[in-house]
Amino acid sequence: MEWNGRYEGLRMRRKRLPPPLKLIVRADCYLKCDMDSDQKEKIPLIIEPETMSKLALPLGKASPPVQWGPRRIVGLQLRNSGEDTRMPIDGTTTGSDSANRLPKHNHGNYGHSYDPEYAHMESWLDEHPDFVNDYFLRKATRQIVEQWQVSHATPTSSSVELSSPSHNNQSRASSGATTPVRKISAHEFERSGLLKPMINTIDGQPTFLTSENQTPAATGSPTLGRRQRRSRHELRQMDEKDLIFELVKDICNELEIRSLCHKILQNVCMLLNADRGSLFLVEGDKYSGCPVAPGHYRDRCLVSKLFDVCSKSTLVEIEKKEEIKIPLGTGIVGYVAESGEPVNIPDAYQDERFNHEVDSRTGYRTKSLLCMPIKDTNGDVIGVAQVINKVGDQPFTKTDEEIFSKYLQFCGIGLRNAHLYEKSQLEIKRNQVLLDLARMIFQEQSTLEHVVYRILLHAQSLIQCQRVQILLTHQDSCASFSRVFDFEENDVNIIESGESRNSPLEGRFPINLGITGHVATTGETVNLTNVYDDSRFDPEADQGTNFKHKTVLCMPIKNSKNKIIGVIQLINKFNDLPFTQNDENFVEAFAIFCGMGIHNTRMYEEATTAVAKQKVILDVLSYHATASVEEAQRLRDLRVPSNVKFGLLDFAFDDIRLSDDDTLTACLRMFLDLSLVETFHIDFDVLCRWLLSVKKNYRDVTYHNWRHAFNVGQMMYSILHATRWWEYLGSIECLALMIACLCHDLDHRGTNNSFQMKIHSPIAQLYSTSTMEHHHFDQCLMILNSLQLLSNLTPEQHSRVIRVLEEAILATDLAIYFKKRVDFFKIASEGLNWKREEHKESVRGMLMTVCDLAAITKPWEVEKRIAELVSAEFFEQGDLERETLNVTPMDIMDRTKAEKLPIMQINFIDSICLPIYEAFADLSENLQPLLDGVKQNRDHWLEEAQRAHLVPDQEETEEKDDNDNVSKPSSPDQKQSPCENNCQEITNR
């Protein structure tokens, strides 16, 4: 639109600028021409933001160029918010006027002050782009280029919220013990899933992390910095062609799906004079779709991005409505999407496809209806737009259909661009999520449990399912699992309530071995929408529980060598949805992270173990020394008396009168009598040096010293001879048992396993169970290897000896005794079969316990002396606990309760000793003296207890009568008594 302003031949005298002078009115200014016939010398031209121009010039367009003659001077005034800033056009300016002549830019928009001279300059530059380009290349500074890039950058449109330790002010310790829960679902990464604006950090980098102090300026939006939309009044003044062109420009640069859909609906309602409209987009493919019934899905469906949008609706209000999903072919919009043909219905209630429930629910009556497909450049239907109730109660005409169709062609292009943009943003944020997951998972890899716990936590929160399990396979076999970690949705609530956890729970839920075993052995991914339709699923996994498997996604976990080391399994996605390809992509990434995390953690644990072993070895070597060759030669030259001389075959053997040399020569006698030296070609000098080294590696503690080990070995020797079990066990196992007896308490520190764990000793860092027993075995191996005692054995014999040796030493842990004694009692009652390896293994373990506790079978004088030694060592540990740990020790270790020793000994005999000695007496009548000795010592302790008034006198008769009726536990379900638990803790060494 041009306006050649010649008012009564008025002209402007300007020499600095060539005519025609163009005045461009920007942004929110209106042009008003005010002429006064009485003012011949000066006619002001006033621009007022508050007043609508009589010429009704549209916003955003250039105002008409004004051609001025040279006859009169015209004043130009700009009024805004009460300001009256005059800018003369005759070339004479004051200092302040000169400043006002400079244009103020803000992303291409001028400020309040504006000079027509600059308007003319800008117009000239617009007409000479080559000059502008050349000038910009020659004169533009780096700062100007950077400002241009910032002002023209395409803002991001989608966001993801994710709490993380480093981005959340409320995060807890960096150890990750209570890792914040991820507030994002993998479902948001499906097509059209992310709908919130993406956040930009202060340095301009996009991030999906929530920032509590984020300012509006820092958040990118596809609509920021865009041209302002024209008012409805201005748009109605345009003809059809200009109106469609203006509405197309309104949506062409919009990349945010919901905002674009909102604009489309408002524009089509304006184009067609419709009361309101809705827009549906096609979603889904052959792998996922719209649920039409629980567990059943259609291939594709329509999703209402915006529903019932009217001219006054805001995007914020519309977004609060829930999405409506309609299968293709269902209803009017479903028919249009499936057929690709428009539908124009003058009376909706006369069409059987119309759904009356919507009007009933909203209270709004639908009359006329026009529904048309939105197609992309390939002609594929990507959405459906629907307008209802044309203003004036008129039906939609053919002209409306043509206008609607023309405009929707451009809308289809805009929607396709928005989809492509959203997909690119989703890929960016998917990578960001995976990178952040990797950071959180690998932030601390101190233990396997800690790493697995992080993976389970974030996998459940991201994929949104009821349960997640990680099953680690045995190193030797992929068909079975060594550990099973699990996490369920309720665990998230426990974390949010503030409870701190460092490791996941294990073995809470039944394992579906059919599916997990298949994945572990084949390496295939299993994605089931209904597990009961798959033959690999075992329905017994749901029996007896309040849980039912529905959908399962199971994938293998592989290490760096592509070997399967475990399986990750997700069960029952929320809202009865199936696991999609998107879920598989994320779980595959989790499996990769899990494999790397497990590998790194195991390497870390191996390094930690190596350091701890080094500390232990240095500690041991600083205290002990291997016996010298001279000492071994001296022992070799000593005479070795017979077993009769020592009384080694006597169950009542007492070493009180033997010297240390006598104990060593007695050990030589036992090895010789069992034909171990001859059978395995053991060098006699090496045997002497080995015995001396073993003796040296026992510390000078009160009870668990060399003398105790020697007595255990003597008892094993006497039992093998009395029962002739050496014939059934064989030479290899007899050799292993004798070595185990002499080495079973090597380097004992006079404290039990519990104490080692409490003080976090290096030994406790090495072994979490049977702590001291593992240490004894390690020391035994160290001495055997250093002196090569078994060098003449074949590899098979050597492996067998080491295996039996380890089992025997670990069997001295009473915690293991309590676990395995039920099976042994069953063997003893039903009959021992020496040809069955499991029977022999059970007998060997129980034999070690019988020999270790053999002091309880000795004559009363010997038993009482040894019991006092044991108590003295316990009291020393109790003193350490009181001094170093500041805790009150248990009664058996509390020096202030020493008078209770008789009653505690009775409890020890009843709960531990009597059952096992009765079982061995059943196996061999030659072991009856051991049981008799236990019963006699119990009677003596009972007398001691009565004298100390620990047991009422009237119970003496009942105790004696019931003495012979004390029996072993009869079933695995029999519970341990409190004293039994007490004894287990005391002897856990």
N, C-alpha and C positions, 0 to 999 in steps of 0.2 A: 504494500500500500504506500503510495507516495502522495505527498502534499506539497505543492509548490506555493509557498506562502508569499504572495504579493499583496500587501495591504495598502491600498491607495498609492501604489507606486513607491512604497517605502523601500529604501535600499540601505545597505550597510557599507560604510567606507572601511574596507579592510584591504591592506596590501600584503600582509604577511601570509595569508592563506588563499589559495585559488578557489574560486567558486566551482561547483556548488558546495556549500558547507553542510555536512550531514550531522544532525544531532541525534544520537542514539540513546534512547531512554532505557535503562537497565533495571532488572529486578523488580522492585516494588514501586516504581515511580509512574505517575500518570501525567499526561500533558494537558494543559489547559491554556487556551488562548484568551486573554482578557483584553478587550479593546475599549478604549475610552475616546469618544470623538472630541472631547474637550481638550485632551492632552495631545497636542499636535507634535510636540518635540520629543516626547518619550513614551513609548508603548512597551510596558514590561511583558516579558514572556515568563510565566511562572510555572514551575513544576512542583506539584503538591502530592506527597505520598498518601495523604488522608482523603483526597477528593477524587472521585471518578471523573475522568475526562468526558466532556460532552461528545468527543469524537469516539469514545469507547475503544481506544487502542488496546489491543491484547498485550498481556504481559509477556516478557521474554522476547518480543520482536523488536527490531530497530524502529525507532520513531521516524516519521517522515523526514527526509532531507529538506532543510529550509534554505531557500535561496534569498540572499539579502542584497538589497540595492545599496548604493553608497550615499543616499540622501540623508538618512536619519540614523541616529545611534539608538540601538535597542539594548535595554538592560536585561540581563539573564539572572534570575533568582532561583535558588534551591531551598525549599522549605522542608524541614524534617524535625519532628518532635519540638516544635517551637523555635528552632534555630532559623536565622535569616542570614545566610551567608551569601553576599553579593559578589559576583565575579564579573567584572567589566570585560567587555569584548573589544574595547578600543585600543588595546595594547598597553595601556597604562595600568600598573598594579602597584600595590603597596607590598611591604614585606610579608604581611600575613596573607594578602591575596595571592602573592606568589606561591606561598606554601600550599594554599588551597587549590592552586591550579594543578598540582601534582596529583596524578591518579593514585588511589589507594587500592591495591590488589589483595584479593583473598581468594586463592584458587580460581582465578579468572573472573571474579565478581568485583565490581567497583564499589567503593565506599560511598559515603554520603556526599562528599565534594566531587564535582565533575565539571569539566570545562569543555565547551564545544570544540575548542581547538584540538583537544586530544581526541575527541570523537571523530573529527575529520582525519586526524593522523591515523587512527585505528582503521577507519574505513579505507584509507589509501593503502595501508599495509595489507588489509584483507584482499585488495585487488592486485597486489604485487607479491605473491607468495615466494617467487624466486629471490627477490631482494631480501625478504625476511629470512629465508633459509641461509642465504649467503652471509647476511649480517650476524645471524645467530652462530654460525660456524666460526666466524672470525672474532666475534666480540664476547660471546657468552662465557662466563666464568664457570668453574667447577661447581661453585655454590649454587649458581642459577640452575645448572643441570640437575643437581641433586634435589633442589626444591621442586623442579618440574617432575622428576621421577616420583617424589613423595605425593605430589598433588594428583598425579595421573595413575598411580598404582591401583591395580584391581584389588579391592578388599576381599578378604575371605568371608565365607558365608556360614560355615557350620562349626559347631563346637562339640567338644566332648568334655565332660567333667570327670576328673580323676584325682582322688586324694592320694598323695604320696608323701613319704616322710620328709622330702626336701622341699615340698611346695605347700605344705600345710602347717599353719602356725600351731595347730593343735596336735601335731604329730608327736609320737613318743620317742623313746630312745632309739638311736640309730642302729642298735643291734637288731631291730626288727622283731623283737620278742612279741610285740603287739602291733603288727603291721596294720596300718589303716586300711579299711576295706574299700575296694574300687567301686565307685558309684557310676559305673558304665556297663552296658550290656553289649555283647557282640552283635545282638540284633540291631543295634543302632548303625552298624556298618553294612546292613543290607541296603539295597537301593532305596533312596528317599528316606533313609533312617535318621540321618543327622539333620536337624532342623533349626538348631540354635546358632546364633552368630559365633563364629570362631574368635578366640581371644588372641590378641597380639601383645607381646611383651613390650617393654619400654624400648628395646632395641629394634623393634619392628619385626622380630621373628615370630612366626605363627606357633602357637602351642595349644595343646588340648588340656592343659592343666588349669585347674581353677585358681584364680588369684583373688583373694578377698579384698585387696586394695586396688583392684583394677578400676581405672577411670573410664568414663564413656569414650573419651578420645582415643583410648588405647585399644578399644574393641573394634575390629574391622567389620564393616557391613557393606554389602554390595550397593546399598542405596545412599551411603554417605557421600556428600560432595556431588550429588547428581542434580540435574536441572529440576526446578520446582514444577509441580504439575499445575496445569491450568485449572481454573475454577469451572464448575459445571455451567455457570452462566456464560462464561467466555466460550466454552466448547459448543454450547447450543447456538451461538451466533454464526458458527462456521457452516459451510456447505458440506455435503456428504463426503466429497473427495478429501478436502482439507481435514475434516474431522477424523476420518479413518487414518490419514497420514499422521495426524497428531497423536492418535491413540497408539499407533504402531511405534512411534518414537518413544512413547511413554513406557513401553515394555521391552524395547529392543536391547537395552543394556541391563535389564534386571536378571540376576543370576540366582537369586534365592527363591527356591521353589514356592514356598507358601506366599511370600510377598508377590511373586509373579502371578500366581493363581488369583490372589485377591485383586490385583490390578485388572487382570483379564475379566473377571466377573463384573467388577464395577464398570468397566468400559463397555462390555457387551450390554449390560443393563441400560446404559446411557444410549448406546447406539440404537437399541430396539425399543426403548421406552418400556422396559420390563420392570416389574416390581422387585424381583429378586432372582438370584440364580445360584447354581451349584456347579462344581467342577469335580470330575472324577478322573483319576489317572489309572492306567492299566498297569498292574504289577503281577509278578510271578512268572514262572516258566515251567518247563516240564518236570523240574526237580522240586519245586516248592510252589505253594499256591495258597488259596483261600480256604479255610476250614468251613465245610458245610455241615459237618457233624463231628463229634469227638472221635479223633483218630482217622478221619477221612478228609481228603483235600482235593479241591479242583485245581486244574492246571494253572489257570489264570483268573484274576478277579479285578474288579474295579474298587478303588479306595477313594473315599471322598476326602480330598485334601481340604476343601472348604465347602461348607454346606449352608444353604439358605443365607447367602450374602445379599444384603440390600444396600441402598445408597448411603445409609448412615452407619453401616457396620464398620467397625474397626478391626484390624488384623488381630489385635490382642484379644478382643472379645470372641472372634471366630475360632481362634486357636484353642480356646478352652473347651470347645465341643469335641466329643469323641469321634474318632474316625468310623465311617460306615463302610463295610466291605460287602460287595455284591458280586456274586459269581457271574461270569459272562453268560449272556443268554437269559438272565433273570431280570424281569421288570423291563421298563422302557429303556433305561440307560444301558442295561445289559444287552438288550436287543440291538441298540444302536452300536455299541462297541463290537458286537459279534458280526453284525451285518455290514457295518460301515455306511449305512444309509441314514439320512436325517428323518426325524419324526416330528410332525406338526399336528397337534391335537387341539381343536377348538374347545372341547369339553373333556377334561381329563377323566371325569367320573363315568364317561361313556366308553372308555377304553378298558378292557379287561386286564391289560398289563399294568395298569396304574395301581399302586399300593396305597390304600386308604389309611393305613395305620399311621403314616407320617402326619397327615392332617389331624387325625384324632389325638395324637400325642402333643402336637404343637399348637392346636387350636387355630391354625391358619388354613383357609380353604383354597385349594388349587383349582383354577378354572382353565385358562388356556395354557398350553405348554409347547415349547419348542426345544427339541433336543437334537444336537448335531455332533458328529464325531470330530475329533482333532487328530489330524494325520501329520506324519513327518514327511520329509522330502522323498522317502521311498514309498509313500502311500500307505504305510502301516498305521493302524489306529493306536495312538498312544494315550488317548483320553477322550472324555465326553464332556461337553459343556451343555448346560440345561438352563433355560430361562423360563419363568412362569409368570402368568398374569400380566398381560400387557396393560399399560395404564389406559383407563377409559373403558375397561371391560370389552376391549376389542380383541379378536383373534389375531394371531401372527400371520402376516401376509407372505406372499411369494417374494416380495421385495425384502422383507425382513430376513427371509431365508438366504437370499443372495448376499445381503450385507453381512449377515452372520457368517456365511461361508467364506467370504473374502477375508474378513478379519481373522477368522480362526486359522487360515492358512499361515498368516504371520505368527499367530500364537503357537502353532505347531513347531515352527522353527525356533521360537523363543524357548519353548519347553524342552526341545531336544538339546539346545545349547546349555540350558540350566542343568539337564541331566548329565551331560558330559562334564560340565564344570563340577557338579557334585561328586561324580565318580572320581575325578582327579583329586578332589579334596579328601574323599574317603580313603583313597590310596595313601595320600600323604599322612593322614591321621592314623591309618592302620599301621604304617611304618613307625609313626611316633609312639603308638601304644606298645608295639613290640619292643622298640628300643627302651622304653621306660620299664617294661616288664623285665627285660634283660638286666637293666640297672638294678632294679629292686631285688631280683632273684640272686644276682651275683654280688650284691653289695657286701654280704657277709657269708662266707662258706666255711664256717668253723666246724659244723657237723652236718652229717647227711640228713638228720631229722629236721634241722633248721631250714635247709634248702628245700626239702620236699614240702615242708609246711607252707613256705611262701608260695610254691607252685600250686598247691592244693587251694590255698586261700584265694589267689587271684584267678585261678581257672574257674572255680565255682562262681565267683562274683562276675566274671566277664561273660561266661557262657550261660549263666543263669539256669542252673539245674539243681536238682535236689541233692545229689551225691556225686562225689568225685573220689576215685580210688587210684592209688599208684601201687602196683604190685611188682616187687623186685624178684627176679628169677635167681635160682641157685647158680653158682658159678659153673658147676659141672653139668647142669641140665636145665633147659629152657621150659621143660614140661611142668616143673613145680616151682613154687614161690617160697622164698626165704622170709620175706617181710611184706606185710600188707598195711599200707597207710591209708586212712580214710578221712573224709571231711564231708559234712552235711550242712544244709542251709541253716539249721539252728545254731551251728557253731559260730556263724557270723554275728548273731544276736549276742552270744556270750562275749565275743570280742568287743562289740560296741558297748556293752555294759561295763567295760573297763577291766575285765579279767585278763591277766597277762599269761601268754603261752609262748613257749619256745619251740615246741615240737608237736606234731600231729598225734592223734590217738591211733592205736593199731588194733586191727582184728576185731572191730566192733560188729561188723556186718558180715553176713554170709557171703562167700565168694562163689560167683558163677563160673566154675572152672571150665564149662563147655565153651563159652565165648572167649574168656581171657586166655585159656589154654590154647585155643585155636590161633589167636592173634600172636601169642608168644612163640608158637612153633612155626607158623607160616609167615609172620611179618605182615599179614594183610590187615587193612582197615575194615572194621565192621561197623556199619551204621544201620540200625534196625529201628523201624517205626513202630513195630509191635513184636516184642521179643517172644511172645507166646506162639507166634507163627513160625518161629525158627527152631529147627530141631536141635540146634546146639545149646539152646537155653534149657537149664534144669529148673523146672517149676518148684522143686524142693527148696530152692533158695528163698522163696517167699513164704513157705509154710512155717507157721508158728510165729510170724512177725506181723506187725501192722503196716508193713510196707509192701508195695507191689511194683515190680519192674514193668515199665511200659516201653520207653524208648531208651536205646543204649548206643553210645558212640565209643568205640574201643580202638586204640591205636598202639603200635609198638613203640618202645623207647630204645634207641640204639646209641652205642658209644661211638667214639671217633673211628673205630675200626669196622663200623657198620654191623656190629654184633648186637643182637637183641639182649638187653639187660633187664627189661621190665616191660610193663604195660600200664597205660593210663586209660581209665574207664570213666565215662560220664554217664549218669543215669537220670532219666526223667527230666527233660527240659521243662521249664515252667510253662504254664498255660496249655499243657498237653500239645505243645508244638513239636514238630520233628527236628532233629539236628540237620542243619543245612550244610551246603558246600562251604559257606562262609564259616560256619562253626568248625568244619573239618580243617580249614586253613589255619584257624587260630589254634586248635588243639594240636595240629602238626607242629606249629611253632613251639607250643608248650612242651611237646615231646622232645623237640630238639634241645630246648633250654634245659629240660629235665635231664637228658642224657649228658649234656655238657656239665650241668651242675653236679650230678652224681660223680662223674669222672673227676672233676676238679676237687670235689669234697674228699673223695677217696685218696687222691694224691696228697691233699692237705693232711688227712688223717694219717697217711703213711709217713709223711714228713714229721708230723707231730709224734707219732709212735717211735720213729727212729731217734728223734731228739730225746724222748723220755727213756728209751732203752739205753741210749748213750749215758744219760745221767745215772741210771740204775747201775749200769756196768761200771762206770767210774766209781760210784759209791761202793760197789762190791769189791772191786779191785783195790780200792784204797784200804779196805779192811782185811781182806783175805789175800793169801798167797798160795800158789801151788806148792805142794811138798817137793822138797829137793830130792835129787837122785840119791844123795848120801843117806837121807832119812829112809828112803825106800830100801836101800841096801841093808841098812841096820835092821829094819823089820823083816826082810827076807832071811836074814841070818838067825832070827829068833826061832826057837823050837815051837812047833804048832802042836799043842796037846790034843788029845782025843775029845770027842764030844762028851764022853763019860766024865772026863776030868773036869770039864766046865759045867756039866749038868745041863747041856744045851737042849736035851730032849725032854726036860722036866717042865711042865706047865707052871710050876711054882718057882721057876728060875728067878734068882735075885742077883743083880750085878754089884751089890754094895761092896763086896770084898774084892772085886776085880780092879786092877789098875787099867790105865788107858791102853798100855801095850797089850794087856790081856784081852781087852775088848777087840783090839785089832786082830790078834792071832785067832780069837774065837770066830771072827768074821771069815778069816782065811779057811778055818776048819769047816764052816758051813758051806762055802763055795766048793771046797774039795769033796765033801761028803755027798753033795748033790751032783757031782761029776760035771760041774759047769766049766771048770778050768780045762779038763781034758776034752769034753765034747766040743767046745768052741775054740779050742786052741788059744786060750787066753794066756798071754805072756805073764809069768808069775811076778816079775819085777814091775810090770805095768799095773798088775792088780794091787800090789803093795803100795805103789805110789798113788794109785787112784783112791784106795781106802784112806790113806793119810790126808789126801787133798779134801776128800769128803768130810773127814773129821774137822779139818781146819776151817771149812766153810760153814760150820755151825758156830753161831755166836754164843757167847758165854751168858746165856739167859737162864732164868731160874729153872724152867722145866723143859721147854722145847729146844733141847740141846742134843749133843752127840749121844749121850747116854739114853735118852728117850728113843732116838732112832735105832740104836743098837738093840734095845729091848723089843722094839717092834719087829726088827729083822729076826731076832731069836724066836719070837712067837710064831712067825710065818714058817720058819725052819722046822719047829717042833710040830706044828699042825700038818705040814706036808708029809713028815715022817709018820706021825700017828695015824693019819687017814690014808696014807699012800696015794694021795691025790696027784702027786707028781707024775704018776703013771698015766693019768687021764689028761692032765694039763699039758704035759710035754716039756721038754728041756727049754725050749725058747720062752715059754710063758713062765716057767719057774725062774729063769734068769732075769726076766723083766720084773717079776714080783720081788725078788731079793734086792735088785737094784732100787726098786721103788720104795721098799721099806727103809733102806738106809738113807735115801735121799728125799723122802717125802716132806721133810720140814727144813730143807736147806735154807740157810740165811734167814731163819725165823727171827723176828725182832722182838718177840715177847708180847706182841699185840695182835688182835684179830682183824678180820677183814673190815668189820664195821669201823674200827678206829682208823684204818688206812683211808677209807672213804671220807671220813669226817675231816681229816687233816689235809685232804687232797694231795696225798703223796705222789711222787712220780710213778710208783707201782700202781696206784689206783687209777692214774691216767692211762696206763697201759691196759688194764683189765677191769671191766665193770662188774664181772661176776667171778666168783672163786678167785679173788684177787691174789691172795698169798699162795694158793695152790698152783696157779699158773707161774708165779715167780719161782716157786720151788722147782717146778719142771724145767723152767728155762735155765736155772743154775745147774741142774742135773745134766742137761744137754751140753752146757758150756764145759763142764769138767770132763764129760765123756769124750767130747770132740777134741778137747785140748790134749788129752792123754791117749786117745785112740784105743780105749779099752776094748771096743768092739770091732777092731780093724780086720780081724780074721773071719768075720761073719760074711756070708754071701749077701748081696744087695737085698734079696727077698727076706733073709733072716733079720738083717739090720732093720728093714722097714717094719717088720712084724714086732720086733723088740721095742722099737720106739713107740709104735701105736699102743701096744699093751702097757708100756711104761707110762704114757700120758694118761690113759684111762685110769690106771691104778692110783697115780698121785692125785688126780682130780677127785677120785672117789673118796678121799679122806675129808673132803668138805662135807660136813653133815647136812648142808642144804641139799646136796645131790643125794645123800643117803636117804633123806626123807622122801625124795621124789621117786627113788627106785626100789625102796624096800618092799612096797606092796607087791610088785611083780616078783621079787625074790621070795616073799612069803608064800605066794601062790605056787612057785616052783618047788619050794620045800615041802608043801603040803600035798601036791599032786605027784611029785616024783621028779628027781633030777635026771636029765638025759644029757650025758657028756658029749654026745655026738652033735648036739645042737649048739651052734656058736653063741646064740643069745643066752642060753643057759650058762655056758662057760663064762661069758662076759659078766653076767649077773653075779655068779659065785666069786669071780676075781674081785669085783668091786666090794662086795660085802666082806670078803676075807680081809681086805685092807682096813675096813672099819673095825672088824673084830680084833685085829692085831694092834691097831692104833689105840683102842680102848682096853687093851688086855690088862692094864694095871688093876682094873676093877675085879679081875678074877684071881688075883694073887692072895696069898695068906694075909690075914688081917693086919699084921705089923707092916708088911710091905705096902699094902693098899693105903693104910692110914698115912704112912710117910709120904707116899707119892701124892695123895690127895692134898696134903699140906703144901707140897711144892707147887701143885697146880693153883691152889688158892693164893699162895704168895705172889705168883706171876699175875694172876687176875687183879689182885689188890694193887700191884704196881701200875697196871694199866688204868685202874680206877683213879689212882692218884694223878696220873697224867691227864686224864679227862677233866678232873676237877681243877687242875692247875692251868693247863693250856687251853682247854675248850670252855672252861667255866660252866660245866654241866655236872649234874649229880649222876654218878654212875649207877648201873643196875645193882641189885642186891648182891649178886654173886661176886661183884667186883668192888663192892663198897667195904672198905676196911672197918668201918664203924659197925658193920653187921656181921662180923666174923662168927659170932656165936650161932648164927643160923646155918652154918656149914652142914651139920648132920641132916637136917630136913631137906636141904637142897641136894645133897647126895642121894637121899632116898628118891626124890623126884627124878633125878638124873637116871638112876638105875631103873625105875619103873617105866619111864617113857622111852628110853633109848636102849639101855643095855639088855634088860631081860628079854624083850622080844627077839632081838637078833641072836642072842646066845641060845635061846630055846629053839630057834629055827635051825641053827647049826647042829645042835644036839639031836634034832630029828634027822638030819642028813647023815650023821655019823655018831654012833654010840661012843666012839673013842673021844668025842669032844664033850661028853657029859661032865667031866671034871671042871670044865670052864663054867658051865651053868651052875654047878654046885658052888663054886667059889663065889659067883655073883650073889647067889641067895644067902650064903653065909655072911658076906660083907654087908648085905642089906640088913640082916639081923643085928649086926654090930652097930651099924649107923642108927638103927632104930633105938637101940639101948642108949647110945650117946644122946639121941634126941630126947628120950624120956628123962635122962639125968639132967639135961639142960631145960627140962619142962617145956620143950617145944612140941611134944605130943602128950596128950593126957594119958595117965597110967591105965585107965580102964580100956583103952584101945589096944593095949598090948596083946591081949588074947586074940582079938579080932584080926590084928595084923598078922600074927603067927598062923592063925587058921587059914587066912586068905593068901598066905605067902605062896603056896603051891598053885594057886588058881590064877596067878597073874599071867595073862596071855598076850600074845601079839595082836595088832590090829587085824580085823577079819576082812576088811574090804577097803577098796580105794577111797570110798566115800567117808570113812571114819575120820572125824575131825581131830586135829591135834589139840591137846590140852594146853593151857597156858604155860605149864612148866615145860612142856615139850617145845613150845616156841621159844621159851627162855633158854633151854639147853641148845637149841639150834643157833641162837644168837651168840651164846657164850663160846661155842666151839667152832664158830665160823672163821676158821683160821687158814 
